[in-house]
Every structure is written in C-alpha cells, then in structure tokens.
Amino acid sequence: MNSLSKIFDKFYLKQWSIGIINETIEDVIRNKKISKEIKWIPINNNYQFFADPFIFKSETGEYSILYEEMDYNKQYGIISQFKLDSTNNVVEKEGILDTKSHLSYPFIFYENGNMYVFPESSANGKLSCYQYDSGSLSLQFIKDIINLPLLDSTILKHENKYWIFSTMRGIDSNKKLYIFYADSLLGNYTPHPQNPAKDNMNGSRPAGNFILVDDNIYRPAQGSGKYYGSSIIVNKVIELSESKFEEEYCFSITPPKEEYYNFGIHTINYVDNKIVVDGLARRFLPFTQMKRYFSNYK
C-alpha cells in the first residue's frame, strides 16, 4: 500500500465482529474451506469491535465465547464473554477482565479439570495465566508466565511438553514466529533454538488454537502479506522438538465476498460442531473517522 493509499485508507472505518458456524472443524480441514453459513453477532456502535473469539462449552452444556471487546473511546481492549442460546443468539454479555491496559486473544487451555486463559497483554510486556471462574464469570490471576511482549500466544501440549507459539510486539509483530517450551503449563519456559522459527508475513502470527485431525496437527496463522488480517493460513506441523520445528502450508481461508464482514478474517476456533471466526468490515465513513481521531488526540 503506497503513501496516498494509506492516507485514504484512514477515512474507512474498520470494524471486526464475530461469526458463528454450525460446522465441524474436521470438515473444514478435509474440505479446505468453510462451507456453512456464518451467523454474525451484530454491533450497533461505530466506536466498538469484537474480535479474537474463543468458544467453550460449560458443564451444563451451554456455549460461550471469550473475546476481545475494543472500545475506541477507552483506547484499549478488555476480555468479555458472550453466552449463546441453542440458535447461536447472544443471551448474555459480560466484561470479565479489565486491566486498564490493552487485552486481546483470550487463549483457552484445559488442565486437570480447570480452564485457564492466557490473554494477550503485550502492552504490559508479559504473558499471564488466569483461571476461569464460572460462578462469578471472572478470570482469577494465577501467574506471570513469560516477561516478554508476546502476541497471540497459543499453547500446544505435545510429547509431554508445553509449547507456546507467538509473535512479539514491534515492527515484526506479524512476521516473526517465536516458540518456547516447558515441562509444565506454568513454566519455566525455554526459547526454541530456531527462534525466530519463521519469518514470513503469511503464516507466522497465530490465528487460533491448534487443530488435531486424522492424527495431524494443524496450526492456523494470520495471512498479512496483503494487509493485516486479510486471511487465515492453515499450516500442518511436520516436526516439533526441542531442536527443530517445521511446518508446511496447507490452505487459506479468506472472508466470503458476499458477507458484510468481507475485508478480513484472522481468528478461528472451535468446539463440538461449532466454529467461531472474526470478520472485518470496511466502510467509507470519513466524518466518523475524523471525529474519532480528534477525540483521541485530545
């Protein structure tokens, strides 16, 4: 994108929302595409967006989504929760973690019957672990895991070790992949000797939880070669050890052109036969953008 295009692009409002799909992740991997209809959660506020959805199922069988709720008036994101009914409508919305500093990508990991959440908090320069409390609908702080400004940290348990995949805040935030490993979920974590394990605008930065299908491990990653969040790249992990990491490209997921949120897609997660994604809408709203800019400038 040239300088003039970048200036003109600022007159467009970009707004993420969350889509829900009644489809199994196995079908998506085997067919190399999303085939079912996407039901989008509506947003009625130009100064807000919903992104980075992670879906989970409660002990009572209800489905909920943890996600980033961004408010441009606050200038930072919080972690919120949607509760869904049987037809994927939102029946309850609750903010569950606000640190007064930007939070996003609430990665979920289960261990010993507990649900842990590792929200992205690179603005604070660290990755922290929280335990989800279903009774109070809150996240209880457990421990700081790595004192680095990691982005979109995604954890895999593989061959009795825990592997964190992430990029890092800075000029290469969408390009350089870093891996860390440990013998326990809460660390201590060791940097992988190949770091940065990948150096590519397409297929480095994590885009959701690992996917296990037909004895293969797939890693969704962001495709940002065209622009940030333009697509999801699905990679297959070929080798992962303390000395080597290798993966290969499988296929890409692009936003359906007929959808309202058709400008970008950069997260995919799943549970049972439900998949959640986020989609980006781009609308020409110069006065809204100018108002937001001068409000933030003050």
Salt bridges, closest charged atoms under 4 A:
ASP9 OD2 - LYS14 NZ 2.55
ASP9 OD1 - ARG282 NH2 2.93
ASP52 OD1 - HIS266 NE2 3.91
GLU68 OE2 - HIS102 NE2 3.66
GLU69 OE1 - LYS93 NZ 3.01
ASP98 OD2 - LYS100 NZ 3.39
ASP144 OD2 - LYS126 NZ 3.48
ASP152 OD2 - ARG205 NE 2.69
GLU159 OE2 - HIS158 NE2 3.80
ASP172 OD2 - LYS176 NZ 3.49
ASP183 OD1 - LYS161 NZ 2.43
ASP199 OD1 - LYS175 NZ 3.74
ASP214 OD1 - ARG30 NH2 2.79
GLU239 OE1 - LYS244 NZ 3.68
GLU242 OE2 - LYS161 NZ 3.64
GLU246 OE1 - LYS244 NZ 3.87
GLU247 OE2 - LYS198 NZ 2.53
GLU247 OE2 - ARG219 NH2 2.80
GLU248 OE2 - LYS236 NZ 3.95
ASP272 OD2 - LYS57 NZ 3.30
ASP278 OD2 - HIS266 ND1 2.81
